Amino acid sequence: MDPDLTKEELVAHVAVLNAELLDLQEKLLRAKDQSDWVDGAMKARTRVLNERVKELDCVYQAILVSRNPDLRAEQRIGRIVDLLPRAWQHPEAACARAVIDGQEHRTHKFQASPVSLKEPVLVKGSSRGYVEVCYLKDCPAADEGPFLREERMLLRVIAECLGAALTP
């Protein structure tokens, strides 16, 4: 800076620097808002992906159980039912059961609830029963009551695995 500036020139120079500072502060706030938005979007996407991982793991484990020749059909059904709650969005509130040929296979904390998803278990096109997942407490609204659309699809796949576990 020139030491020979007049008072008016110095005031004008400070005003320009102040305007530049305010502009930089505004740009920084916009960048922070964008960063916060990106951070929120990433967290939301991570939650969604974590749900899909839980669902895929459940399907994988159910397929392994349904194909295990060392287990009787009743054991396969019980093990598959036990896999279900942890695959749901709110595993702490979830419980499950399968009723097949009049026999019930349930998780240890199962209670019937009006908040449930149910799918028929078919063997060679004939219904042999159903598989059901219930929530034991209120959960936030999602696609189907408190359930995700993907959970409905997961339950259909699990019903197919149970049908396969019963096929001789």
Sequence and secondary structure as in RCSB ss.txt:
>XXXX:A:sequence
MDPDLTKEELVAHVAVLNAELLDLQEKLLRAKDQSDWVDGAMKARTRVLNERVKELDCVYQAILVSRNPDLRAEQ
RIGRIVDLLPRAWQHPEAACARAVIDGQEHRTHKFQASPVSLKEPVLVKGSSRGYVEVCYLKDCPAADEGPFLRE
ERMLLRVIAECLGAALTP
>XXXX:A:secstr
  TT  HHHHHHHHHHHHHHHHHHHHHHHHHHHHHHHHHHHHHHHHHHHHHHHHHHHHHHHHHHHHT TTS HHH
HHHHHHHHHHHHSSSGGGEEEEEEETTEEEE TT    SSEEEEEEEETTEEEEEEEEEESS     SBTTB HH
HHHHHHHHHHHHHHHH  
